[in-house]
Amino acid sequence: MNNYEFQLATYDDILKIVSLYHRLVGTPGCTWNLDYPSKETAENDIKNNWLYTLKKNDKIVAVASVCDSDELRDLQWKPKKPCELARIGVDPSFQRQGIGTIMLKNIIRIAKEKGYDGIIMLVSKTNIAALALYKKTVLRDAEKYLGLILTFTVTR
């Protein structure tokens, strides 16, 4: 994995994670702002063991949350125990290097290990990089994820 370490985030990581969130604000396709995701969002995700980091040489280069979501219960799809991939972001200085793919493949593995049978990924139609990542991973590697339903929904 090219010296990358994928792991659950810790409370010691919070300031670095929020800093990464803020560096992504204003980048193409990012719908975040300086108020969201927040330190409190990160704390809640850590408390629930939902937030993961990808580190290279102890620097956080990507983050993502795999979380339960009551909002998913209303969606018309087949999984009985789905999760949501949320707040995935790659440090701008590490983008276009395959980090998103590494992160997404680890998230899919973790979702399966946690017993989820589906993942939904909500993405803005303006987030071209995320759309390309999800299409590539979901379509090209679908056979690797048998038993796990992957879907992404394009939002405003």
BELZI-V166668 format. One record per helix or strand. SS is the DSSP state (@ for helix, = for strand). FROM is the first residue (numbers start at 1). TO is the last residue. If there is no record, write none. Layout:
BEGIN
{{SS,FROM,TO} {SS,FROM,TO}}
END
This chain:
BEGIN
{{=,4,8} {@,11,24} {=,33,33} {=,36,36} {@,39,47} {=,51,56} {=,59,67} {@,70,74} {=,82,90} {@,92,94} {@,99,113} {=,118,124} {@,128,140} {@,142,145} {=,149,155}}
END
